Amino acid sequence: MNIEFALKLNTFGKERKPFFFVIDYAAKQFELFALEALPSGVLYQLETKTNALDDVTCKDFSWHKTYPNPKHYKAKVEAVVEEIKAGNTYLLNLTAPTKVELSTPLETLFYAANAPFKLCYHDAFICFSPERFVKIEGNCISTYPMKGTIDASIPSAKEIILNDEKEKAEHVMVVDLLRNDLSMVSKEVRVEQFRYVEKIQAGDKELLQVSSKIAGKLDEDWHEKIGHIIATLLPAGSISGTPKRSSVKIIERIEGYDRGFFTGVFGIYDGESFDSAVMIRFLEKTDEGYLFKSGGGITLLSEAQKEYDELCDKVYVPLF
């Protein structure tokens, strides 16, 4: 747990002072601002809550993608499967960076992207995420794990994804993990909706995404504990694995690169409620050029080629 991060959020919460925060995957780097003093270089949207007011179009978007070496990524998938066979993990989120060439500014892509959760951070990175981290309204905390995607144009796509044994196992494991996570910070934890299907736009494709809803009850004084609540739940279960601690160590050893803010979390607190998102569908500006980071969940039933295809399919900008 990042104690400094937790204590600073607690202070804001105790004063009921609205804030914005962003924290990286490893919970080592974070920024926290009073919502009224948010720098101009930070643009966010969490469903209907946003500070982005401009209307920018992106008519001439084009890019070139250089995907990771398939042989190298498949070897990493097999290495994770061996860790699963050894009992060191049961579900692990494996990711890799794709090199990207583009001429469109990140801020323009932020406005043009169609996603419920978006962030453009100082021209350093942009994410257009379909996945909420946690939401708090009243004294209820809820999370919405997403595991399982399929091209909506495939005949009987909904039936195929819901009956896929690998996807089903992956989803069950992440729901169990996040139910246990919520139990560390709340009471009366329950799965309110299990494996429901939603449509999401993925570039020129329409995908079906399988999600669940898990909820719990917080104490009345949750505002002054908001930092510890969030820090306890990091990293997000859907982008790490189960058991979380050992899975994170395996990720560090096998992935071979620094995720940075990719798969971290950003969110806002308005003095009454809290909302946040997992930073996936992530495009970053580096000294070596642009990188789009993506990945997927590996289980004992994973096939290396399918996992590589999923990683590549997730390299997209969901333009309107």
N, C-alpha and C positions, 0 to 999 in steps of 0.2 A: 504493500500500500504506500502511496506517495502521501506522507503525513502533511507536508507543506500544502499540497493541493487540497487535501481534505479540510484542513483548518481554515484556509482562506475561503472556501465555499461555505463552511459553517458560519463564518463571520457575516458574510453577505446574507445568508439565510436567517440568522438570528435577528438581523436588522430589517428583514423583509425587503432587502435592496435588490432590485432586478439585476441580473448579470448574464453575460455570455462567457462560455468557456470552450476551449479545445484542448485535448490531451492526446498524446501519441500512444501507439500500441503498447509500448513498454512502460507507460506511465512515468516516464522520466522527464519529458518536455511538456509544458503546458502554458497556456495563456489564459488570463482571467481579466475581464473588463466589466465595469459597470455598464449596463445596457445603454444608458444615456451618453456614455463616453466612448462608444465603440469606434475604433479608427475607421476612416473612410475606405481603407483597403480591405475591409472585412465585410463580405456580403453573405447573408444567410437566408435560408428559407426552411421552416419546419411546418409543412403543410400550409396553413393559412397565416402563420406568423412569419413576417419577413421585414427586412429593412431595405429590400431591393425594390425601387420604385420605377426605374427606367424601363422602357420598352425597346429592347434591342433585337433585331433580327440577324440571322446568320444564313444568308442565302448561298454563299459560295464555299461552304465548308468542304474541305477535302483533307485527307491525311494518308500517310504511308506507314504501315505497321510492319515491324520486324519481330516476329514472335520468338519466344525462347526456343532454344535447340530442343526438338522433340525427344531426342535420345537422352539428353541430360535430364529433362523433366520426368520422363518415364522412369528413369533410374531412381529419381527421388521418390516417386510414387511407390515403387517396389521397396525402397528402403523403409518407407512408412508402414507398408503392409507387413514387413518383417518385425517392426516394433509392435504392431498389433498382435501378431502371432506370439510374440514374447510376453504379451500381457502388459506392456508399458503404456499403451493407449488403446482406446476403442474407436475413437473418432478424432481425426486431426485435420485441421484446415491448412492445406498446403498451397502456397502462392508463389508467384514469380513475376518479374517485371518484363513488359514488352516495350521495346524501343519504338518511339513514335516521332514522325516528322509532321509538323503542321505549322501553318502561318497565322491561324486565327488566334487572337488573344484569349487568354483563359476567361477574362471577364465577359467577353462576348459569348463564349460557350456556356457560361453560367446562366446568362439570361435566356439563351436559346434552348437549354436542356429542359426536357419534360420529366421531372422527378419530384416526389413529395418532399425529399430532404436534400437540400443543396448547400454547398459552402464554397465560396471563392476566398482564398486566404492570401492577401498581399501579393498576388500574382505568383505565389510560390506553388500553390496547388489548388485543384478544384475537385470536388466530388459531387456526384449526383446519385444519391443513394436511395434504394427502395426500402431500406431496413431501419426501422426505429430501434433504439437501444432500450431505454425505459421512459415511461411517461407517468407523471404523478398528478392526479386530480383529486381534490378533497384529501382523504387519507388513503387513497387506493393507488398502489403502484402496479404497473403492468408492463409486460414485455412481449414482443411479437417475433419469435424466431422464424426465420425463413430458410427452409432447406428443401430443395427439389425444384428444378426448372425444366421446361420442355417447350419446344417451338409450338405455338398455338395452331399453326397451319397443318400440323400432322393429324391425319384422321384419328378420331377417338383419343386425342392428346390427353384430355382430363383423365380418362380411364387408365391410360397407359402410365401416367406419372403416379397416380394414386395406388396402382397395383405393382409398381416396380419395387422389388424386394430390397435392392440396395438403397434406393431413395427412402423407402419406408423405414428401414433400420437406422439410417442417418438422422432422419427427422425425429424418431422416437428417442434416440440418444441425446440430441441437443435439447429436446423438450425436458427430458429428465434432468439434464445438467442445469438448465435455467430455472427449473422448479426448485432445485436444491440451492441455487444461487439466491433466489428471492427469499428462500426460507432463512437465510442468514441475516436479512434486514427487515423482514416483515412476518406477519402471522396469517393464519388461515389461507395459505397459498393453495391455489387450485388452477387447473387447466380449464378455462372457460370455453375455448373453441379449439378443436384439434383437427389439424390437416385440412384447412379450408383452402380453396383455390381462388387466386386473383389474377387478373390480366395486368401485365406491365409492358411498356413499350421499350424495345431494345434496338435503337437505331431504326432500320427499316423493317425490323422483325417485331412481331407481337409474341410475348412469352406468357406461359402460365406459370405462376409461382405458388408453391405450397407453403402455407404459414399456419401458425397456431397462436393462441393468446393465453398467457399465464398471468394471473393477478394475485395480489396479496394485500393485506391491510397493515398500514403503518401506524405508529403511535401519533398522538396529537402533536407532539413536539418535533415532528420530522423536519421542519424547516431549519432548525438549528443543528440538525444532524445530517443535512443534505450532502455535505462533503464526504463524510464517512460512508454514507449509503452508496454513493457513486463509486468511491474508491474501492469499497469492498467488492463490488460487482465487476471491476475491471480485471483483465481484459474481457471483452464480450465473449460469451461462450461459443457463439456461432462462428467466430473467426479464430478460435484457439483450438479447443478440443476437450475431451474428457478421458480420464481425469485431467483437470485443467493444469495443475502444477507440472506434472510430468510431460503433458503434451506441449506446453510452452518450452520446456527444455529441449524436446525433440525438434520443435520448429526452429529454434535457434541453431541447432547443430546441422539440420538437413537443408534448410532453405538457402543458407549461404549468402544472404544479403540483408540489409537493414530495411525493415518495413517503414520506419519513420512514423509519420502521421497516418499512413495507410492502415486501415483497420482500427484506428483509434476512435475517439468519440468526440462529438461537439454537441452543444445544447444551450438552451436558455431557461432562465428562471425569471418569472415576471412578478414575483412577490406573493403569488397565490398558487401557481402551478408550475410544473417543470416538464420539459420535453427534450429529447435528445435523439441522436441518430448515430449509427455505425458508419464510419467513413470507408465505404466500399464504392466501386465504380469510380476509381481514383486516378487522376492524371496529374503528374508532378513535373515541375520544371527544375532541372538539375544543371550542373556545370557541363555535363556531357550531352545535354539535350533533354527531350521530354520522355518520361516513362509512364506507362499505364500499368498499374499493378492489379493483378486479378488472381483468382484461384478457386478452389472448391474443397469440399469435405471428402476425406479418404476414409474408407471403412475396409473391413476384411473382404467385402464383395466388390471392391473397386477394380475396374479394368483400366490399365494405364493409358490406352489410346483414348478411351472415353473421357478420362480425366483431363488429358491434354486438350481434347476438343472443347471441353467445357471452359477451361482456362481461356482459350482463344475466343470462344463465343461471347465471353464476358468483356471483351475489349471493344466497347462501343460507346458512342455518345447518343443518348436518347433525345434526338432533336424533335421539336414539334412538327 
